[in-house]
Amino acid sequence: MTLYFESDQIKIYRQRQKGGSNRFGFSATLTVAAADIQPASLERVQASEGRIGALYQAFIDEDIDIKEGDQIAVVGSLKRYSVKGVTQWSGAGLLSHKELTLQSEDGNA
């Protein structure tokens, strides 16, 4: 159990090779998790050279398998994000979590 406000349910997608070909596509990892998604601070947007309104932060449980390059979709909406960074915060009991840097993929932030 972590200490953040779970405001959304997300589904995680990972890029995988299709068959034995050189084609790749995103497929669901069958993981649905609670997350807190927030617009990134102005300082974070500037540090990552992102666009205001397109960069977000999310907080999820530390045990969720998620990697840079994955995509997440908010369950029940059209919101979709690319995972640009994953930071693990461990060893702090209730404060242990993963912090994600997300980029909006649909323009419907």
Secondary structure as UniProt FT lines:
FT   STRAND          8..17
FT   TURN            19..20
FT   STRAND          24..39
FT   HELIX           42..47
FT   TURN            48..49
FT   TURN            52..54
FT   STRAND          55..60
FT   TURN            62..63
FT   TURN            68..69
FT   STRAND          71..74
FT   TURN            75..76
FT   STRAND          80..89
FT   HELIX           93..95
FT   STRAND          97..104
//
